[in-house]
Amino acid sequence: MKLTPLGVWGAYPKADEATSAFLLEEGGFRCLIDCGSGVLAKLQTHIDLHELDALVLTHYHPDHDADVGVLQHGVMIETILEKRQQPLPIYAHAQNQEKFSKLDYGKYTTVTAVSPEHKQTIGPWEVRFCETKHPVYCLALKFTNENNDSIVFTADTAWTEPLLPFIEGSELLVSEASTYHPMIDQIPGHLSGQQAGQLAEKAGVKRLLLTHLPHYGKVEDLVSEAKGVFSGEVTLANPLRSYFI
């Protein structure tokens, strides 16, 4: 599995960057994980739109879904130009029916409802889902390939114990780290760097990748917080590199 960050910021993108999103690839299959502000432009620095095979959305906040509409328009244009032959599958929860229904865009994008109760086959992966603790309904994601290698994405969440068994057995945890631990009470529905490290340590993963970063303070301090409680490798997600499992 090849994982490439397209953006790393929470809430809104920095200049010429994007909010937290990832391109996951294996065996020629390409899956976009979240599609917030600035993500579509960054995606096209890696692949053409007609090469995208699937989109998975964790929840319906703008920093995770703002570019969905323009992605649908891009797919429409590439279909009309005969660059794309099949509609783009989108996978998302149906707890917000208004948002969910807009993901079905005629013959250009189709939508499949996902939930913690059912696993989903997406390309070469078995994907499982776990509800997080966030102001709106949100799902963490676990991608597992045929070799039983897995990556977990926390999506947006505050500390919640049910994530621990969901994360266990994974090689890599991609965790949000939206603020610094002394400020955690001021940022509801999110994790600090320290809490991300605690999740990784308690779940027994080998590597921790921090994303959904704050626009204030020194983001390197998030790594220090995590390393204080986690014995494995800790890295800030970097859009200039890819990570391999």
Backbone hydrogen bonds in HBPLUS format (Angstrom, degrees):
<---DONOR---> <-ACCEPTOR-->    atom                        ^
c    i                          cat <-CA-CA->   ^        H-A-AA   ^      H-
h    n   atom  resd res      DA  || num        DHA   H-A  angle D-A-AA Bond
n    s   type  num  typ     dist DA aas  dist angle  dist       angle   num
A0245-ILE N   A0001-MET O   2.90 MM 244  5.08 155.0  1.96 145.3 151.3     1
A0002-LYS N   A0025-GLU O   2.86 MM  23  5.08 163.3  1.89 151.8 156.4     2
A0025-GLU N   A0002-LYS O   2.86 MM  23  5.08 159.0  1.91 149.5 156.2     3
A0003-LEU N   A0243-TYR O   2.72 MM 240  5.02 167.2  1.74 157.4 161.3     4
A0243-TYR N   A0003-LEU O   2.75 MM 240  5.02 158.7  1.79 144.9 152.4     5
A0004-THR N   A0023-LEU O   2.91 MM  19  5.12 162.5  1.95 147.1 153.0     6
A0023-LEU N   A0004-THR O   2.87 MM  19  5.12 161.3  1.90 147.1 153.2     7
A0006-LEU N   A0021-ALA O   2.87 MM  15  5.40 173.2  1.87 138.4 140.7     8
A0021-ALA N   A0007-GLY O   3.25 MM  14  5.38 149.7  2.35 126.0 121.9     9
A0212-HIS N   A0008-VAL O   2.92 MM 204  5.17 108.6  2.45 112.9 130.8    10
A0213-LEU N   A0008-VAL O   2.78 MM 205  6.10 160.6  1.81 157.6 154.8    11
A0020-SER N   A0009-TRP O   2.86 MM  11  5.10 145.3  1.98 145.5 140.6    12
A0010-GLY N   A0213-LEU O   3.10 MM 203  5.38 164.5  2.13 144.0 139.1    13
A0012-TYR N   A0010-GLY O   2.74 MM   2  5.77 139.6  1.90 112.0  98.4    14
A0017-GLU N   A0014-LYS O   2.95 MM   3  5.27 145.6  2.07 143.6 137.2    15
A0019-THR N   A0037-SER O   3.06 MM  18  5.72 157.0  2.12 159.0 166.1    16
A0022-PHE N   A0033-ILE O   3.16 MM  11  5.12 156.6  2.22 134.5 141.7    17
A0033-ILE N   A0022-PHE O   2.78 MM  11  5.12 166.8  1.80 161.1 162.6    18
A0024-LEU N   A0031-CYS O   2.84 MM   7  5.17 170.9  1.84 159.8 160.1    19
A0031-CYS N   A0024-LEU O   2.85 MM   7  5.17 168.8  1.86 157.0 160.8    20
A0026-GLU N   A0029-PHE O   3.07 MM   3  5.39 151.4  2.16 143.9 152.8    21
A0029-PHE N   A0026-GLU O   2.92 MM   3  5.39 166.6  1.93 122.6 125.7    22
A0053-ASP N   A0030-ARG O   2.90 MM  23  5.27 151.8  1.98 144.5 153.2    23
A0032-LEU N   A0054-ALA O   2.91 MM  22  6.24 167.5  1.92 150.4 150.1    24
A0056-VAL N   A0032-LEU O   2.85 MM  24  6.28 159.1  1.90 166.1 173.2    25
A0034-ASP N   A0056-VAL O   2.85 MM  22  6.00 152.6  1.93 157.2 165.8    26
A0035-CYS N   A0064-HIS O   2.77 MM  29  5.19 163.2  1.79 142.0 136.0    27
A0067-ASP N   A0035-CYS O   2.83 MM  32  5.40 147.8  1.94 142.9 151.2    28
A0039-VAL N   A0036-GLY O   3.20 MM   3  5.63 163.7  2.23 128.6 132.2    29
A0042-LYS N   A0038-GLY O   3.39 MM   4  6.62 160.2  2.43 146.4 151.8    30
A0043-LEU N   A0039-VAL O   2.82 MM   4  6.02 155.2  1.88 157.4 164.8    31
A0044-GLN N   A0040-LEU O   3.33 MM   4  6.54 152.0  2.41 143.3 148.3    32
A0045-THR N   A0042-LYS O   3.07 MM   3  5.38 158.9  2.12 108.4 115.1    33
A0046-HIS N   A0043-LEU O   2.96 MM   3  5.59 161.0  2.00 117.5 123.4    34
A0047-ILE N   A0043-LEU O   3.07 MM   4  6.35 163.6  2.10 154.4 159.4    35
A0051-GLU N   A0048-ASP O   2.91 MM   3  5.40 156.8  1.97 114.8 122.6    36
A0052-LEU N   A0049-LEU O   3.15 MM   3  5.54 164.8  2.17 113.0 117.7    37
A0055-LEU N   A0089-PRO O   3.05 MM  34  6.47 146.3  2.17 154.0 163.0    38
A0091-TYR N   A0055-LEU O   2.82 MM  36  6.23 157.3  1.88 157.8 165.6    39
A0057-LEU N   A0091-TYR O   2.91 MM  34  6.29 165.5  1.94 170.9 175.4    40
A0139-LEU N   A0058-THR O   3.10 MM  81  5.08 152.8  2.18 129.1 137.5    41
A0064-HIS N   A0061-HIS O   2.76 MM   3  5.45 157.4  1.81 128.6 134.1    42
A0065-ASP N   A0061-HIS O   3.00 MM   4  6.13 129.5  2.26 142.6 154.5    43
A0066-ALA N   A0062-PRO O   2.94 MM   4  4.55 143.4  2.07 134.5 130.8    44
A0068-VAL N   A0065-ASP O   3.14 MM   3  5.45 167.2  2.16 116.9 119.3    45
A0071-LEU N   A0067-ASP O   2.96 MM   4  6.11 145.7  2.08 145.5 155.6    46
A0072-GLN N   A0068-VAL O   2.92 MM   4  6.23 154.6  1.98 152.2 158.6    47
A0073-HIS N   A0069-GLY O   3.07 MM   4  6.41 150.5  2.16 141.8 149.8    48
A0074-GLY N   A0070-VAL O   2.90 MM   4  6.10 151.8  1.98 140.4 148.3    49
A0075-VAL N   A0071-LEU O   2.89 MM   4  6.17 157.5  1.94 153.3 158.9    50
A0076-MET N   A0072-GLN O   2.93 MM   4  6.14 153.3  2.00 143.2 150.9    51
A0077-ILE N   A0073-HIS O   2.97 MM   4  6.24 163.1  2.00 152.1 155.3    52
A0078-GLU N   A0074-GLY O   2.97 MM   4  6.19 164.5  2.00 150.8 155.3    53
A0079-THR N   A0075-VAL O   2.90 MM   4  6.01 141.5  2.05 142.2 152.6    54
A0080-ILE N   A0076-MET O   2.95 MM   4  6.24 160.3  1.99 152.3 157.2    55
A0081-LEU N   A0077-ILE O   2.94 MM   4  6.17 149.7  2.03 146.3 155.0    56
A0083-LYS N   A0078-GLU O   2.77 MM   5  5.13 151.5  1.85 169.6 168.5    57
A0084-ARG N   A0078-GLU O   3.19 MM   6  5.66 138.8  2.37 123.2 120.6    58
A0082-GLU N   A0079-THR O   2.92 MM   3  4.87 155.3  1.98 103.9 110.2    59
A0088-LEU N   A0108-TYR O   2.82 MM  20  6.23 158.7  1.87 147.2 142.1    60
A0110-THR N   A0088-LEU O   3.03 MM  22  6.22 153.9  2.09 136.2 142.6    61
A0090-ILE N   A0110-THR O   2.73 MM  20  5.93 148.2  1.83 153.4 164.4    62
A0112-THR N   A0090-ILE O   2.84 MM  22  6.28 148.8  1.93 159.3 169.7    63
A0092-ALA N   A0112-THR O   3.14 MM  20  6.48 160.6  2.18 159.8 165.2    64
A0114-VAL N   A0092-ALA O   3.02 MM  22  5.61 141.2  2.17 120.7 128.0    65
A0100-PHE N   A0096-ASN O   2.89 MM   4  6.01 166.9  1.91 157.9 162.2    66
A0101-SER N   A0097-GLN O   2.90 MM   4  5.82 164.2  1.93 145.7 149.2    67
A0103-LEU N   A0100-PHE O   3.08 MM   3  5.56 158.2  2.13 112.5 119.4    68
A0104-ASP N   A0101-SER O   3.34 MM   3  5.86 161.6  2.38 110.4 115.4    69
A0105-TYR N   A0109-THR O   2.92 MM   4  4.96 154.6  1.98 130.6 139.0    70
A0108-TYR N   A0105-TYR O   2.95 MM   3  5.59 159.3  1.99 139.7 142.5    71
A0118-HIS N   A0115-SER O   3.28 MM   3  5.83 163.6  2.31 115.7 119.7    72
A0120-GLN N   A0127-VAL O   2.83 MM   7  5.09 158.2  1.88 146.6 154.0    73
A0127-VAL N   A0120-GLN O   2.74 MM   7  5.09 164.2  1.77 152.2 157.5    74
A0122-ILE N   A0125-TRP O   3.01 MM   3  5.43 157.4  2.06 150.6 157.5    75
A0125-TRP N   A0122-ILE O   3.07 MM   3  5.43 165.1  2.10 130.1 132.0    76
A0126-GLU N   A0144-THR O   2.85 MM  18  5.24 162.1  1.88 153.6 157.1    77
A0144-THR N   A0126-GLU O   2.99 MM  18  5.24 152.6  2.07 143.0 151.8    78
A0128-ARG N   A0142-LYS O   3.01 MM  14  5.13 155.4  2.07 138.7 145.8    79
A0142-LYS N   A0128-ARG O   3.00 MM  14  5.13 145.1  2.12 145.8 145.3    80
A0130-CYS N   A0140-ALA O   3.15 MM  10  5.06 149.1  2.25 129.7 133.9    81
A0140-ALA N   A0130-CYS O   2.74 MM  10  5.06 167.5  1.76 157.5 154.6    82
A0132-THR N   A0138-CYS O   2.99 MM   6  5.64 159.6  2.03 145.9 147.0    83
A0158-ALA N   A0133-LYS O   2.74 MM  25  5.26 142.5  1.87 139.4 151.2    84
A0141-LEU N   A0153-PHE O   2.95 MM  12  5.11 153.9  2.02 143.5 151.3    85
A0153-PHE N   A0141-LEU O   2.80 MM  12  5.11 160.1  1.84 149.7 156.2    86
A0143-PHE N   A0151-ILE O   2.89 MM   8  5.34 155.7  1.95 162.5 163.5    87
A0151-ILE N   A0143-PHE O   2.95 MM   8  5.34 147.6  2.05 145.8 155.9    88
A0145-ASN N   A0149-ASP O   2.94 MM   4  5.58 155.5  2.00 155.2 161.5    89
A0148-ASN N   A0145-ASN O   2.93 MM   3  5.29 157.8  1.98 117.6 121.2    90
A0171-GLU N   A0150-SER O   3.10 MM  21  5.87 149.5  2.20 144.5 149.8    91
A0152-VAL N   A0172-LEU O   3.08 MM  20  6.51 162.8  2.11 160.6 165.7    92
A0174-VAL N   A0152-VAL O   2.75 MM  22  5.99 179.3  1.75 175.3 175.1    93
A0154-THR N   A0174-VAL O   2.97 MM  20  6.40 162.1  2.01 158.9 162.7    94
A0163-LEU N   A0160-THR O   3.20 MM   3  6.04 162.1  2.23 123.0 128.0    95
A0164-LEU N   A0161-GLU O   2.94 MM   3  5.70 152.9  2.01 126.2 132.4    96
A0167-ILE N   A0163-LEU O   2.91 MM   4  6.08 145.1  2.03 153.7 162.3    97
A0167-ILE N   A0164-LEU O   3.18 MM   3  5.27 125.6  2.49  99.0 112.0    98
A0168-GLU N   A0164-LEU O   3.12 MM   4  6.29 148.8  2.22 151.4 160.0    99
A0170-SER N   A0167-ILE O   3.19 MM   3  6.01 140.7  2.35 148.1 152.6   100
A0207-ARG N   A0171-GLU O   3.18 MM  36  6.42 146.5  2.30 152.0 161.4   101
A0173-LEU N   A0207-ARG O   2.98 MM  34  6.29 160.2  2.02 148.2 153.7   102
A0209-LEU N   A0173-LEU O   2.85 MM  36  6.16 167.3  1.86 160.6 162.7   103
A0175-SER N   A0209-LEU O   2.86 MM  34  6.16 144.8  1.99 155.0 166.6   104
A0211-THR N   A0175-SER O   2.91 MM  36  6.07 151.6  1.99 152.6 155.0   105
A0177-ALA N   A0211-THR O   2.84 MM  34  5.93 135.2  2.04 166.1 167.5   106
A0178-SER N   A0191-LEU O   2.91 MM  13  5.85 117.0  2.31 148.1 161.5   107
A0183-MET N   A0180-TYR O   2.84 MM   3  5.57 154.0  1.91 126.0 134.5   108
A0184-ILE N   A0181-HIS O   3.13 MM   3  5.07 173.6  2.14 113.7 115.2   109
A0186-GLN N   A0183-MET O   2.90 MM   3  5.55 155.4  1.96 122.7 130.5   110
A0187-ILE N   A0184-ILE O   3.24 MM   3  5.42 160.0  2.28 106.9 112.9   111
A0196-ALA N   A0192-SER O   3.00 MM   4  6.27 155.9  2.06 149.5 156.1   112
A0197-GLY N   A0193-GLY O   3.05 MM   4  6.30 153.7  2.12 145.0 151.8   113
A0198-GLN N   A0194-GLN O   2.91 MM   4  6.26 148.8  2.01 146.0 155.4   114
A0199-LEU N   A0195-GLN O   2.92 MM   4  6.20 154.9  1.98 149.4 155.3   115
A0200-ALA N   A0196-ALA O   3.08 MM   4  6.35 162.6  2.11 148.1 152.2   116
A0201-GLU N   A0197-GLY O   2.91 MM   4  6.11 158.9  1.95 150.1 155.8   117
A0202-LYS N   A0198-GLN O   2.93 MM   4  5.98 172.6  1.94 152.4 154.9   118
A0203-ALA N   A0199-LEU O   2.98 MM   4  5.97 147.9  2.08 144.8 153.5   119
A0204-GLY N   A0200-ALA O   3.02 MM   4  6.00 118.8  2.41 132.9 146.4   120
A0205-VAL N   A0200-ALA O   3.21 MM   5  5.52 154.4  2.28 151.3 155.8   121
A0204-GLY N   A0201-GLU O   3.23 MM   3  5.16 143.9  2.37  95.3 105.7   122
A0233-GLU N   A0206-LYS O   3.28 MM  27  6.68 149.5  2.38 160.5 156.0   123
A0208-LEU N   A0233-GLU O   2.81 MM  25  6.08 150.9  1.89 158.8 168.7   124
A0235-THR N   A0208-LEU O   2.99 MM  27  6.38 150.4  2.08 157.7 167.2   125
A0210-LEU N   A0235-THR O   2.86 MM  25  6.23 164.6  1.89 159.0 164.2   126
A0237-ALA N   A0210-LEU O   2.82 MM  27  5.57 168.3  1.83 156.9 155.2   127
A0221-ASP N   A0218-LYS O   2.82 MM   3  5.64 157.9  1.87 124.3 130.9   128
A0222-LEU N   A0219-VAL O   2.98 MM   3  5.47 149.8  2.08 110.9 119.2   129
A0223-VAL N   A0220-GLU O   3.13 MM   3  5.35 126.7  2.43 100.3 112.5   130
A0224-SER N   A0220-GLU O   3.29 MM   4  6.73 155.0  2.36 143.9 150.3   131
A0225-GLU N   A0221-ASP O   2.92 MM   4  6.16 157.2  1.97 146.9 152.7   132
A0226-ALA N   A0222-LEU O   3.01 MM   4  6.24 163.4  2.04 147.1 151.2   133
A0227-LYS N   A0223-VAL O   2.84 MM   4  6.04 164.4  1.87 155.2 159.7   134
A0228-GLY N   A0224-SER O   3.10 MM   4  6.23 132.3  2.34 139.4 150.6   135
A0228-GLY N   A0225-GLU O   3.20 MM   3  5.30 136.1  2.40  96.3 108.3   136
A0229-VAL N   A0226-ALA O   3.04 MM   3  5.65 159.8  2.08 115.8 121.8   137
A0230-PHE N   A0226-ALA O   2.89 MM   4  5.85 129.4  2.15 149.8 165.0   138
A0241-ARG N   A0238-ASN O   3.16 MM   3  5.83 161.6  2.20 126.0 125.9   139
